[in-house]
Amino acid sequence: MKIPVAIIAILAICVGFSCSSPSADRSELTPEDTVAGTYGAEVLENNITSAADMVEIVEKEGTFEGKIAGEITEVCSEKGCWLKMDLPNGNSMRVTFKNYEFFVPKNSQGFPMILEGVATLTETSVKTLQHYAKDAGKSEEEIAKITEPKLEISFEAVGVKIKDKA
């Protein structure tokens, strides 16, 4: 008796799936359970500079390299390709990820974190600011109001360690 090749292929696929190890059931996890962790390079919890000291260094020297801690205040709603944190001087700082090699969870707003990378004082163009506003889910009206470049501290992270909420 000849068995068609298609039936054999289907049976082989079924057997393959039934023999594979089961994946973790994530249906019972809350959004908070899926946020804490390290994204990008490993970030150790030592030699952390205060955000206030980082701002002072960047304003004086134009750049800072090291680790700082803060809280995530906003995340790119498209794919988690940037985040924001508040600085002690009343401004916020946008954090991007080196070469876009990693992203953070879109639901990580409000979580404490440690960043490692380089902060610089930069002028962000109108086009880039409008792009960020679109990523953040801002309305077309809000985006149209962005007409001037902005001098700000930006941070390019090589790694982000998001911690559990206290």
DSSP file (Angstrom, degrees, kcal/mol; ACC not computed):
  #  RESIDUE AA STRUCTURE BP1 BP2  ACC     N-H-->O    O-->H-N    N-H-->O    O-->H-N    TCO  KAPPA ALPHA  PHI   PSI    X-CA   Y-CA   Z-CA
    1    1 A M              0   0    0      0, 0.0     2,-0.4     0, 0.0     0, 0.0   0.000 360.0 360.0 360.0 131.8    0.0    0.0    0.0
    2    2 A K        -     0   0    0      0, 0.0     0, 0.0     0, 0.0     0, 0.0  -0.791 360.0-155.6 -96.7 132.8    1.4    3.4   -1.0
    3    3 A I        -     0   0    0     -2,-0.4     5,-0.1     2,-0.0     0, 0.0  -0.921  28.4-111.3-106.6 127.5    1.0    6.4    1.4
    4    4 A P    >>  -     0   0    0      0, 0.0     4,-1.6     0, 0.0     3,-0.5  -0.233  20.3-124.7 -57.6 144.1    1.0    9.8   -0.3
    5    5 A V  H 3> S+     0   0    0      1,-0.2     4,-2.4     2,-0.2     5,-0.2   0.841 108.6  60.1 -58.3 -37.1    4.1   11.9    0.6
    6    6 A A  H 3> S+     0   0    0      1,-0.2     4,-2.2     2,-0.2    -1,-0.2   0.890 103.9  49.5 -61.2 -40.6    1.9   14.7    1.8
    7    7 A I  H <> S+     0   0    0     -3,-0.5     4,-2.4     2,-0.2    -1,-0.2   0.904 110.7  50.0 -66.8 -40.6    0.3   12.5    4.5
    8    8 A I  H  X S+     0   0    0     -4,-1.6     4,-2.4     1,-0.2    -2,-0.2   0.908 110.5  50.5 -63.2 -41.8    3.8   11.4    5.7
    9    9 A A  H  X S+     0   0    0     -4,-2.4     4,-2.1     2,-0.2    -2,-0.2   0.909 110.6  48.8 -63.1 -42.9    5.0   15.0    5.9
   10   10 A I  H  X S+     0   0    0     -4,-2.2     4,-2.3     1,-0.2    -2,-0.2   0.917 111.8  49.1 -64.2 -43.5    2.0   16.0    7.9
   11   11 A L  H  X S+     0   0    0     -4,-2.4     4,-2.5     1,-0.2    -2,-0.2   0.902 109.4  52.2 -63.1 -40.7    2.5   13.1   10.3
   12   12 A A  H  X S+     0   0    0     -4,-2.4     4,-2.2     2,-0.2    -1,-0.2   0.898 109.9  48.8 -62.4 -40.9    6.2   13.9   10.7
   13   13 A I  H  X S+     0   0    0     -4,-2.1     4,-2.3     2,-0.2    -1,-0.2   0.924 111.1  50.2 -64.9 -44.5    5.3   17.5   11.6
   14   14 A C  H  X S+     0   0    0     -4,-2.3     4,-2.2     1,-0.2    -2,-0.2   0.919 111.6  47.7 -60.5 -44.4    2.7   16.4   14.1
   15   15 A V  H  X S+     0   0    0     -4,-2.5     4,-1.5     1,-0.2    -1,-0.2   0.900 109.8  54.3 -64.2 -40.3    5.2   14.0   15.8
   16   16 A G  H  X S+     0   0    0     -4,-2.2     4,-0.8     1,-0.2    -2,-0.2   0.912 110.8  44.7 -59.8 -44.6    7.8   16.8   15.8
   17   17 A F  H  < S+     0   0    0     -4,-2.3     3,-0.5     1,-0.2    -1,-0.2   0.883 111.5  52.8 -68.5 -38.0    5.5   19.2   17.7
   18   18 A S  H  < S+     0   0    0     -4,-2.2    -1,-0.2     1,-0.2    -2,-0.2   0.762 111.1  47.3 -71.2 -22.9    4.4   16.5   20.1
   19   19 A C  H  < S+     0   0    0     -4,-1.5    -1,-0.2    -3,-0.2    -2,-0.2   0.592  90.3 100.0 -93.0 -12.3    7.9   15.6   21.1
   20   20 A S  S  < S-     0   0    0     -4,-0.8     3,-0.1    -3,-0.5    -3,-0.0  -0.401  85.7 -98.1 -74.8 153.5    9.2   19.2   21.6
   21   21 A S        -     0   0    0      1,-0.1    -1,-0.1    -2,-0.1     2,-0.1  -0.432  45.0-103.7 -70.8 143.9    9.4   20.5   25.1
   22   22 A P        -     0   0    0      0, 0.0     2,-0.1     0, 0.0    -1,-0.1  -0.395  32.6-125.6 -69.0 142.7    6.5   22.6   26.1
   23   23 A S        -     0   0    0      1,-0.1     2,-0.0    -2,-0.1    -3,-0.0  -0.486  39.6 -83.1 -82.1 159.8    7.1   26.4   26.2
   24   24 A A        -     0   0    0     -2,-0.1     2,-0.9     1,-0.1    -1,-0.1  -0.347  41.4-118.7 -63.3 139.4    6.3   28.3   29.4
   25   25 A D        +     0   0    0      1,-0.2     3,-0.5    -3,-0.1    -1,-0.1  -0.722  35.5 175.5 -81.5 107.0    2.7   29.3   29.8
   26   26 A R    >   +     0   0    0     -2,-0.9     3,-1.2     1,-0.2    -1,-0.2   0.388  55.4  95.4 -93.0   2.2    2.8   33.1   29.8
   27   27 A S  T 3  S+     0   0    0      1,-0.3    -1,-0.2    -3,-0.0    -2,-0.0   0.762  84.9  49.7 -67.1 -23.8   -1.0   33.5   30.0
   28   28 A E  T 3  S+     0   0    0     -3,-0.5    -1,-0.3     2,-0.1     2,-0.2   0.489  88.9 104.5 -92.6  -3.4   -0.9   33.8   33.8
   29   29 A L    <   -     0   0    0     -3,-1.2    -3,-0.0     2,-0.0     5,-0.0  -0.545  65.3-136.8 -79.5 141.3    1.8   36.4   33.8
   30   30 A T    >>  -     0   0    0     -2,-0.2     3,-0.8     1,-0.1     4,-0.7  -0.527  30.3-104.4 -85.8 163.2    0.9   40.0   34.5
   31   31 A P  G >4 S+     0   0    0      0, 0.0     3,-0.8     0, 0.0     4,-0.2   0.854 122.3  58.4 -56.0 -34.3    2.5   42.8   32.4
   32   32 A E  G >> S+     0   0    0      1,-0.2     3,-1.2     2,-0.2     4,-1.0   0.841  98.0  60.3 -64.9 -32.5    4.8   43.6   35.4
   33   33 A D  G <4 S+     0   0    0     -3,-0.8    -1,-0.2     1,-0.2    -4,-0.0   0.755 104.6  49.2 -66.2 -23.6    6.2   40.1   35.4
   34   34 A T  G << S+     0   0    0     -3,-0.8    -1,-0.2    -4,-0.7    -2,-0.2   0.385 103.1  61.5 -98.9   4.0    7.5   40.5   31.8
   35   35 A V  T <4 S+     0   0    0     -3,-1.2   127,-0.2    -4,-0.2    -2,-0.2   0.899  75.6  86.9 -98.4 -50.3    9.3   43.8   32.3
   36   36 A A     <  +     0   0    0     -4,-1.0     2,-0.3   125,-0.1   127,-0.2  -0.242  66.4  77.6 -58.9 136.1   12.0   43.4   34.9
   37   37 A G  E    S-A  162   0A   0    125,-2.2   125,-3.0     2,-0.0     2,-0.4  -0.911  80.5 -62.6 152.8-177.5   15.3   42.2   33.4
   38   38 A T  E     -A  161   0A   0     -2,-0.3     2,-0.4   123,-0.2   123,-0.2  -0.864  37.8-167.9-105.4 134.0   18.4   43.2   31.4
   39   39 A Y  E     -A  160   0A   0    121,-3.1   121,-2.7    -2,-0.4     2,-0.2  -0.982  62.7 -10.9-122.2 129.1   18.1   44.5   27.9
   40   40 A G  E    S+A  159   0A   0     -2,-0.4   119,-0.3   119,-0.2     3,-0.1  -0.610 122.6   8.7  81.3-145.8   21.2   44.8   25.8
   41   41 A A  S    S-     0   0    0    117,-3.0    -2,-0.2    -2,-0.2   119,-0.2  -0.293  93.9 -89.2 -68.1 152.5   24.6   44.4   27.6
   42   42 A E        -     0   0    0    117,-0.1     2,-0.5    -4,-0.1    -1,-0.1  -0.387  40.5-153.2 -61.7 136.2   24.6   43.2   31.2
   43   43 A V        -     0   0    0    117,-0.1     2,-0.2    -3,-0.1    -1,-0.1  -0.961   4.8-152.8-117.9 115.1   24.4   46.2   33.7
   44   44 A L        -     0   0    0     -2,-0.5     2,-1.3     2,-0.1   117,-0.1  -0.573  21.2-121.8 -85.2 150.7   26.0   45.7   37.1
   45   45 A E  S    S+     0   0    0     -2,-0.2     2,-0.3     3,-0.0     3,-0.1  -0.397  77.5  94.1 -92.3  58.6   24.7   47.6   40.0
   46   46 A N  S    S+     0   0    0     -2,-1.3    -2,-0.1     1,-0.1    21,-0.0  -0.952  71.6  24.9-141.1 162.5   27.9   49.3   41.0
   47   47 A N  S    S+     0   0    0     -2,-0.3    20,-0.6     1,-0.2     2,-0.5   0.876  74.4 171.7  52.0  44.7   29.6   52.6   40.3
   48   48 A I  E     -b   67   0A   0     -3,-0.1     2,-0.3    18,-0.1    20,-0.2  -0.751  22.9-146.4 -89.2 125.9   26.3   54.4   39.6
   49   49 A T  E     -b   68   0A   0     18,-3.0    20,-0.6    -2,-0.5    17,-0.0  -0.684  24.8-108.2 -87.5 142.3   26.6   58.1   39.2
   50   50 A S     >  -     0   0    0     -2,-0.3     4,-2.3    18,-0.1     5,-0.2  -0.365  22.8-121.2 -67.4 151.8   23.6   60.2   40.4
   51   51 A A  H  > S+     0   0    0     18,-0.3     4,-2.4     1,-0.2     5,-0.2   0.869 114.1  55.7 -61.6 -36.1   21.5   61.8   37.7
   52   52 A A  H  > S+     0   0    0      2,-0.2     4,-2.1     1,-0.2    -1,-0.2   0.918 108.9  46.2 -63.4 -43.5   22.3   65.2   39.1
   53   53 A D  H  > S+     0   0    0      2,-0.2     4,-2.5     1,-0.2    -2,-0.2   0.892 110.8  53.5 -65.6 -38.8   26.0   64.6   38.8
   54   54 A M  H  X S+     0   0    0     -4,-2.3     4,-2.7     2,-0.2     5,-0.2   0.927 108.6  49.2 -61.0 -45.0   25.6   63.3   35.3
   55   55 A V  H  X S+     0   0    0     -4,-2.4     4,-2.7     1,-0.2     5,-0.2   0.925 111.2  49.9 -59.7 -44.8   23.7   66.5   34.3
   56   56 A E  H  X S+     0   0    0     -4,-2.1     4,-1.7     1,-0.2    -1,-0.2   0.909 112.0  47.6 -60.5 -43.7   26.5   68.6   35.8
   57   57 A I  H  X>S+     0   0    0     -4,-2.5     4,-3.5     2,-0.2     5,-0.5   0.924 113.4  47.4 -64.3 -45.5   29.2   66.7   33.9
   58   58 A V  H  X5S+     0   0    0     -4,-2.7     4,-2.3     1,-0.2    63,-0.2   0.915 111.8  49.7 -64.5 -42.6   27.4   66.8   30.6
   59   59 A E  H  <5S+     0   0    0     -4,-2.7    -1,-0.2    -5,-0.2    -2,-0.2   0.835 120.2  37.7 -65.7 -30.9   26.7   70.6   31.0
   60   60 A K  H  <5S+     0   0    0     -4,-1.7    -2,-0.2    -5,-0.2    -1,-0.2   0.902 134.1  19.6 -84.1 -45.9   30.3   71.2   31.8
   61   61 A E  H  <5S-     0   0    0     -4,-3.5    -3,-0.2    -5,-0.2    -2,-0.2   0.584  94.9-122.6-106.8 -13.7   32.1   68.7   29.5
   62   62 A G  S  <<S+     0   0    0     -4,-2.3    59,-1.7    -5,-0.5     2,-0.3   0.255  84.7  49.2  90.5 -13.9   29.5   68.0   26.8
   63   63 A T  E     - C   0 120A   0     -6,-0.4     2,-0.3    57,-0.2    57,-0.2  -0.991  55.2-167.1-155.1 158.4   29.5   64.2   27.5
   64   64 A F  E     - C   0 119A   0     55,-2.2    55,-2.9    -2,-0.3     2,-0.4  -0.983   5.2-164.5-146.6 136.8   29.3   61.6   30.2
   65   65 A E  E     + C   0 118A   0     -2,-0.3     2,-0.3    53,-0.2    53,-0.2  -0.991  49.8  56.1-125.4 126.5   30.1   57.9   30.1
   66   66 A G  E    S- C   0 117A   0     51,-2.5    51,-2.4    -2,-0.4     2,-0.4  -0.993  81.4 -43.4 158.7-151.8   28.9   55.5   32.8
   67   67 A K  E     +bC  48 116A   0    -20,-0.6   -18,-3.0    -2,-0.3     2,-0.3  -0.919  41.6 174.0-120.9 142.1   25.9   54.4   34.7
   68   68 A I  E     -bC  49 115A   0     47,-1.8    47,-3.0    -2,-0.4     2,-0.3  -0.941  19.0-138.4-137.2 161.7   22.9   56.2   36.1
   69   69 A A  E     + C   0 114A   0    -20,-0.6     2,-0.3    -2,-0.3   -18,-0.3  -0.894  36.0 127.5-120.5 152.6   19.7   55.2   37.8
   70   70 A G  E     - C   0 113A   0     43,-2.1    43,-2.9    -2,-0.3     2,-0.4  -0.947  51.6 -81.2-174.0-167.7   16.2   56.6   37.3
   71   71 A E  E     - C   0 112A   0     -2,-0.3    15,-0.5    41,-0.2     2,-0.5  -0.955  38.1-116.1-120.6 139.3   12.6   55.8   36.6
   72   72 A I  E     +D   85   0A   0     39,-2.7    38,-3.7    -2,-0.4    13,-0.2  -0.610  34.0 173.9 -73.5 121.5   11.1   55.2   33.1
   73   73 A T  E     +     0   0A   0     11,-3.1     2,-0.3    -2,-0.5    12,-0.2   0.677  64.7   8.8-102.7 -22.1    8.5   57.9   32.5
   74   74 A E  E     -D   84   0A   0     10,-1.1    10,-2.5    34,-0.1     2,-0.3  -0.985  60.4-162.5-157.4 149.5    7.7   57.2   28.9
   75   75 A V  E     -D   83   0A   0     -2,-0.3     8,-0.2     8,-0.2     2,-0.1  -0.986  38.7 -93.2-136.0 145.0    8.3   54.5   26.3
   76   76 A C     >  -     0   0    0      6,-2.4     4,-1.2    -2,-0.3    60,-0.2  -0.385  32.1-152.8 -54.6 123.4    8.0   54.4   22.5
   77   77 A S  T  4 S+     0   0    0     58,-1.6    -1,-0.2     1,-0.2    59,-0.1   0.622  86.1  63.5 -79.5 -12.1    4.5   53.1   21.9
   78   78 A E  T  4 S-     0   0    0     57,-0.5    -1,-0.2     1,-0.0    28,-0.1   0.953 134.2 -31.2 -76.2 -51.9    5.5   51.6   18.5
   79   79 A K  T  4 S-     0   0    0      3,-0.1    -2,-0.2    56,-0.1    27,-0.1   0.308  83.6 -94.9-154.9  12.0    8.1   49.1   19.6
   80   80 A G  S  < S+     0   0    0     -4,-1.2    24,-2.3    23,-0.1    -3,-0.1   0.806  71.8 145.9  76.0  28.4   10.0   50.2   22.7
   81   81 A C        +     0   0    0     22,-0.2    16,-0.5    54,-0.1     2,-0.3   0.473  67.2  12.9 -84.2  -2.0   12.8   51.7   20.7
   82   82 A W  E     - E   0  96A   0     14,-0.2    -6,-2.4    22,-0.1     2,-0.3  -0.971  63.2-162.8-158.0 164.7   13.4   54.6   23.2
   83   83 A L  E     -DE  75  95A   0     12,-2.1    12,-3.5    -2,-0.3     2,-0.3  -0.934  11.2-137.4-142.8 168.1   12.4   55.6   26.7
   84   84 A K  E     -DE  74  94A   0    -10,-2.5   -11,-3.1    -2,-0.3   -10,-1.1  -0.941  13.3-173.8-126.5 151.2   12.4   58.8   28.7
   85   85 A M  E     -DE  72  93A   0      8,-1.9     8,-3.0    -2,-0.3     2,-0.2  -0.989  28.6-112.3-138.7 149.8   13.4   59.6   32.3
   86   86 A D  E     - E   0  92A   0    -15,-0.5     6,-0.3    -2,-0.3   -15,-0.2  -0.562  27.5-146.1 -80.3 144.9   13.1   62.8   34.3
   87   87 A L    >   -     0   0    0      4,-3.4     3,-1.8    -2,-0.2   -35,-0.1  -0.765  24.1-114.5-106.8 156.3   16.2   64.6   35.3
   88   88 A P  T 3  S+     0   0    0      0, 0.0   -36,-0.1     0, 0.0    -1,-0.1   0.680 111.4  67.5 -65.1 -16.1   16.6   66.6   38.6
   89   89 A N  T 3  S-     0   0    0      2,-0.1     3,-0.1     1,-0.0    -3,-0.0   0.382 121.3-101.9 -84.8   5.9   16.9   69.9   36.6
   90   90 A G  S <  S+     0   0    0     -3,-1.8     2,-0.2     1,-0.4    -1,-0.0   0.298  90.7 106.6  94.2  -9.8   13.3   69.6   35.6
   91   91 A N        -     0   0    0     -5,-0.0    -4,-3.4     1,-0.0    -1,-0.4  -0.480  64.2-127.8 -92.5 168.5   14.0   68.4   32.1
   92   92 A S  E     -E   86   0A   0     -6,-0.3     2,-0.4    -2,-0.2    61,-0.3  -0.827  15.4-141.6-112.3 160.2   13.5   64.9   30.7
   93   93 A M  E     -E   85   0A   0     -8,-3.0    -8,-1.9    -2,-0.3     2,-0.4  -0.981   7.7-138.6-125.2 130.4   16.1   62.8   28.9
   94   94 A R  E     -Ef  84 154A   0     59,-0.7    61,-2.3    -2,-0.4     2,-0.5  -0.716  16.3-157.1 -86.1 135.9   15.5   60.6   25.9
   95   95 A V  E     -Ef  83 155A   0    -12,-3.5   -12,-2.1    -2,-0.4     2,-0.2  -0.965  11.9-178.8-115.9 123.0   17.3   57.3   26.0
   96   96 A T  E     -Ef  82 156A   0     59,-2.7    61,-3.0    -2,-0.5     2,-0.5  -0.671  27.8-112.2-111.3 173.5   18.0   55.4   22.7
   97   97 A F  E >   - f   0 157A   0    -16,-0.5     3,-3.2    -2,-0.2    61,-0.2  -0.924  37.7 -95.6-118.3 129.0   19.7   52.1   22.4
   98   98 A K  G >  S-     0   0    0     59,-2.8     3,-2.0    -2,-0.5     4,-0.2  -0.070 103.6 -15.4 -47.1 123.0   23.1   51.6   20.7
   99   99 A N  G 3  S-     0   0    0      1,-0.3    -1,-0.3     2,-0.1    59,-0.0   0.667 109.2 -85.6  55.3  20.5   22.6   50.7   17.0
  100  100 A Y  G <  S+     0   0    0     -3,-3.2    -1,-0.3     1,-0.1    -2,-0.2   0.860  86.0 147.4  49.4  39.0   19.0   49.8   17.8
  101  101 A E    <   +     0   0    0     -3,-2.0     2,-0.3     1,-0.1   -61,-0.1   0.656  64.8  13.0 -78.0 -15.9   20.3   46.4   18.9
  102  102 A F        -     0   0    0     -4,-0.2     2,-0.3   -63,-0.1    -5,-0.1  -0.977  63.0-155.2-153.3 162.8   17.6   46.0   21.6
  103  103 A F        -     0   0    0     -2,-0.3   -22,-0.2    -3,-0.1   -23,-0.1  -0.835  18.6-123.7-130.8 169.9   14.4   47.5   22.8
  104  104 A V        -     0   0    0    -24,-2.3   -22,-0.1    -2,-0.3   -69,-0.1  -0.801  43.7 -80.9-112.0 160.1   12.6   47.6   26.1
  105  105 A P    >   -     0   0    0      0, 0.0     3,-1.4     0, 0.0   -25,-0.1  -0.314  33.2-131.6 -60.0 139.8    9.0   46.5   26.8
  106  106 A K  T 3  S+     0   0    0      1,-0.3     3,-0.3     2,-0.1   -31,-0.2   0.679 105.9  57.3 -66.3 -16.7    6.4   49.0   25.8
  107  107 A N  T 3  S+     0   0    0      1,-0.2    -1,-0.3   -76,-0.1   -72,-0.1   0.042  74.4 103.5-101.8  25.7    4.7   48.6   29.2
  108  108 A S    X   +     0   0    0     -3,-1.4     3,-1.8   -73,-0.1   -36,-0.3   0.375  42.0 129.2 -92.3   5.6    7.8   49.5   31.3
  109  109 A Q  T 3  S+     0   0    0     -3,-0.3   -36,-0.2     1,-0.2   -34,-0.0  -0.366  72.5  25.1 -59.1 135.2    6.7   53.0   32.2
  110  110 A G  T 3  S+     0   0    0    -38,-3.7    -1,-0.2     1,-0.3   -37,-0.1   0.374  93.1 123.2  91.7  -4.2    7.0   53.6   36.0
  111  111 A F    <   -     0   0    0     -3,-1.8   -39,-2.7   -39,-0.2    -1,-0.3  -0.682  63.1-119.3 -91.5 144.1    9.7   51.0   36.5
  112  112 A P  E     +C   71   0A   0      0, 0.0    51,-2.7     0, 0.0     2,-0.3  -0.491  41.0 175.7 -74.8 152.4   13.1   51.8   38.1
  113  113 A M  E     -CG  70 162A   0    -43,-2.9   -43,-2.1    49,-0.2     2,-0.4  -0.964  31.8-136.2-151.8 165.0   16.1   51.2   36.0
  114  114 A I  E     -CG  69 161A   0     47,-1.9    47,-2.7    -2,-0.3     2,-0.4  -1.000  24.4-160.2-124.7 130.1   19.9   51.5   35.6
  115  115 A L  E     -CG  68 160A   0    -47,-3.0   -47,-1.8    -2,-0.4     2,-0.4  -0.851   6.3-166.2-108.9 144.5   21.3   52.7   32.4
  116  116 A E  E     +CG  67 159A   0     43,-2.1    42,-3.1    -2,-0.4    43,-1.4  -0.998  46.6  64.7-128.6 131.2   24.8   52.2   31.1
  117  117 A G  E    S-CG  66 157A   0    -51,-2.4   -51,-2.5    -2,-0.4     2,-0.4  -0.970  80.4 -40.8 163.0-146.6   26.1   54.2   28.1
  118  118 A V  E     -CG  65 156A   0     38,-2.2    38,-3.0    -2,-0.3     2,-0.4  -0.973  36.2-160.3-126.8 128.6   27.0   57.7   27.0
  119  119 A A  E     +CG  64 155A   0    -55,-2.9   -55,-2.2    -2,-0.4     2,-0.3  -0.870  17.0 178.9-103.9 140.3   25.1   61.0   27.6
  120  120 A T  E     -CG  63 154A   0     34,-2.6    34,-2.7    -2,-0.4     2,-0.7  -0.976  34.4-118.2-139.0 153.6   25.7   64.0   25.4
  121  121 A L  E     + G   0 153A   0    -59,-1.7     2,-0.3    -2,-0.3    32,-0.2  -0.834  51.8 165.7 -88.2 115.9   24.4   67.5   25.0
  122  122 A T  E     - G   0 152A   0     30,-3.1    30,-3.1    -2,-0.7     2,-0.7  -0.903  42.6-123.0-134.3 157.8   22.8   67.6   21.6
  123  123 A E  E     - G   0 151A   0     -2,-0.3     2,-0.5    28,-0.2    28,-0.3  -0.919  29.6-149.8 -99.7 118.3   20.5   69.6   19.5
  124  124 A T  E     - G   0 150A   0     26,-3.3    26,-2.1    -2,-0.7    -2,-0.0  -0.778  17.6-125.0 -92.1 127.2   17.6   67.5   18.4
  125  125 A S     >  -     0   0    0     -2,-0.5     4,-2.6    24,-0.2     5,-0.2  -0.187  17.0-114.6 -69.5 160.5   16.2   68.5   15.0
  126  126 A V  H  > S+     0   0    0      1,-0.2     4,-2.6     2,-0.2     5,-0.2   0.909 117.3  53.6 -59.2 -44.1   12.5   69.3   14.4
  127  127 A K  H  > S+     0   0    0      1,-0.2     4,-2.1     2,-0.2    -1,-0.2   0.911 111.0  45.1 -60.4 -43.6   12.2   66.3   12.1
  128  128 A T  H  > S+     0   0    0      2,-0.2     4,-2.7     1,-0.2    -1,-0.2   0.911 112.2  51.3 -67.7 -42.4   13.5   64.0   14.8
  129  129 A L  H  X S+     0   0    0     -4,-2.6     4,-2.2     1,-0.2    -2,-0.2   0.899 110.9  48.8 -60.9 -40.2   11.3   65.6   17.5
  130  130 A Q  H  X S+     0   0    0     -4,-2.6     4,-2.2     2,-0.2    -1,-0.2   0.888 109.9  52.0 -66.6 -38.3    8.3   65.1   15.3
  131  131 A H  H  X S+     0   0    0     -4,-2.1     4,-2.5    -5,-0.2    -2,-0.2   0.929 110.2  48.3 -62.0 -45.7    9.3   61.5   14.7
  132  132 A Y  H  X S+     0   0    0     -4,-2.7     4,-1.9     1,-0.2    -2,-0.2   0.895 109.7  52.7 -61.6 -40.1    9.6   60.9   18.5
  133  133 A A  H  <>S+     0   0    0     -4,-2.2     5,-2.6     2,-0.2     4,-0.2   0.897 109.6  48.7 -63.6 -39.5    6.2   62.6   19.1
  134  134 A K  H ><5S+     0   0    0     -4,-2.2     3,-1.7     1,-0.2    -2,-0.2   0.929 109.9  51.6 -64.5 -44.7    4.6   60.2   16.5
  135  135 A D  H 3<5S+     0   0    0     -4,-2.5   -58,-1.6     1,-0.3   -57,-0.5   0.834 106.3  55.8 -58.7 -32.8    6.2   57.2   18.2
  136  136 A A  T 3<5S-     0   0    0     -4,-1.9    -1,-0.3   -60,-0.2    -2,-0.2   0.493 120.7-109.8 -80.9  -2.5    4.8   58.4   21.5
  137  137 A G  T < 5 +     0   0    0     -3,-1.7    -3,-0.2    -4,-0.2    -2,-0.1   0.705  59.9 163.0  84.1  20.1    1.3   58.4   20.0
  138  138 A K      < -     0   0    0     -5,-2.6    -1,-0.2    -6,-0.2     2,-0.0  -0.337  41.3-102.4 -70.8 155.5    0.8   62.2   19.9
  139  139 A S     >  -     0   0    0      1,-0.1     4,-2.2    -2,-0.0     5,-0.2  -0.271  27.9-109.6 -73.3 163.1   -1.9   63.7   17.7
  140  140 A E  H  > S+     0   0    0      1,-0.2     4,-2.3     2,-0.2     5,-0.1   0.858 120.6  55.5 -60.2 -35.7   -1.2   65.3   14.4
  141  141 A E  H  > S+     0   0    0      2,-0.2     4,-1.0     1,-0.2    -1,-0.2   0.919 108.2  46.8 -63.7 -44.0   -2.0   68.7   16.0
  142  142 A E  H  4 S+     0   0    0      1,-0.2     3,-0.4     2,-0.2     4,-0.3   0.895 112.5  50.2 -65.2 -39.8    0.6   68.1   18.7
  143  143 A I  H >< S+     0   0    0     -4,-2.2     3,-1.5     1,-0.2    -1,-0.2   0.895 105.9  56.0 -65.4 -40.3    3.2   67.0   16.2
  144  144 A A  H 3< S+     0   0    0     -4,-2.3    -1,-0.2     1,-0.3    -2,-0.2   0.752  97.2  64.8 -64.7 -24.0    2.5   70.1   14.0
  145  145 A K  T 3< S+     0   0    0     -4,-1.0     2,-1.0    -3,-0.4    -1,-0.3   0.605  77.9  95.5 -75.7 -11.0    3.3   72.4   16.9
  146  146 A I    <   +     0   0    0     -3,-1.5   -16,-0.1    -4,-0.3    -1,-0.0  -0.718  40.2 139.8 -83.6 106.2    6.9   71.2   17.0
  147  147 A T        +     0   0    0     -2,-1.0    -1,-0.2     1,-0.1   -21,-0.1   0.401  49.5  63.7-129.4  -1.3    8.7   73.8   14.9
  148  148 A E  S    S-     0   0    0     -3,-0.1    -1,-0.1   -22,-0.1   -19,-0.0  -0.970  78.0-116.2-128.5 142.3   12.0   74.5   16.8
  149  149 A P        -     0   0    0      0, 0.0     2,-0.4     0, 0.0   -24,-0.2  -0.282  33.2-134.8 -66.2 164.3   15.0   72.2   17.4
  150  150 A K  E     - G   0 124A   0    -26,-2.1   -26,-3.3     2,-0.0     2,-0.6  -0.986   4.2-141.2-131.4 130.0   15.7   71.5   21.1
  151  151 A L  E     + G   0 123A   0     -2,-0.4     2,-0.3   -28,-0.3   -28,-0.2  -0.798  47.6 142.6 -86.0 120.4   19.0   71.5   23.0
  152  152 A E  E     - G   0 122A   0    -30,-3.1   -30,-3.1    -2,-0.6     2,-0.5  -0.967  55.0 -97.5-154.2 164.4   18.8   68.6   25.4
  153  153 A I  E     - G   0 121A   0     -2,-0.3   -59,-0.7   -61,-0.3     2,-0.3  -0.786  41.0-174.3 -87.4 129.1   20.8   65.8   27.0
  154  154 A S  E     -fG  94 120A   0    -34,-2.7   -34,-2.6    -2,-0.5     2,-0.4  -0.889  10.7-148.5-121.3 157.4   20.3   62.5   25.3
  155  155 A F  E     -fG  95 119A   0    -61,-2.3   -59,-2.7    -2,-0.3     2,-0.7  -0.989   5.2-159.3-130.9 127.4   21.6   59.1   26.4
  156  156 A E  E     -fG  96 118A   0    -38,-3.0   -38,-2.2    -2,-0.4     2,-0.3  -0.921  22.8-155.6-105.9 110.5   22.7   56.2   24.2
  157  157 A A  E     -fG  97 117A   0    -61,-3.0   -59,-2.8    -2,-0.7   -40,-0.3  -0.628  25.9-171.7 -91.1 140.9   22.5   53.0   26.3
  158  158 A V  E    S+     0   0A   0    -42,-3.1  -117,-3.0     1,-0.4     2,-0.3   0.597  83.8   8.2 -94.7 -19.0   24.5   49.9   25.7
  159  159 A G  E     -AG  40 116A   0    -43,-1.4   -43,-2.1  -119,-0.3     2,-0.4  -0.981  59.9-160.9-159.9 150.4   22.4   48.2   28.4
  160  160 A V  E     -AG  39 115A   0   -121,-2.7  -121,-3.1    -2,-0.3     2,-0.6  -0.998   5.1-161.0-134.7 128.4   19.4   48.8   30.6
  161  161 A K  E     -AG  38 114A   0    -47,-2.7   -47,-1.9    -2,-0.4     2,-0.5  -0.941  11.7-161.9-109.4 111.1   18.5   46.9   33.7
  162  162 A I  E     -AG  37 113A   0   -125,-3.0  -125,-2.2    -2,-0.6   -49,-0.2  -0.818  11.1-155.9 -94.3 128.1   14.9   47.3   34.6
  163  163 A K        -     0   0    0    -51,-2.7     3,-0.1    -2,-0.5     2,-0.1  -0.579  24.4 -91.0-100.7 162.7   14.1   46.5   38.2
  164  164 A D        -     0   0    0     -2,-0.2    -1,-0.1   -53,-0.1     2,-0.1  -0.372  50.7 -97.3 -66.1 150.0   10.9   45.3   39.8
  165  165 A K              0   0    0      1,-0.1    -1,-0.1   -54,-0.1   -54,-0.1  -0.447 360.0 360.0 -66.6 144.3    8.6   48.1   41.2
  166  166 A A              0   0    0     -2,-0.1    -1,-0.1    -3,-0.1    -2,-0.1   0.488 360.0 360.0 -70.3 360.0    9.2   48.6   44.9
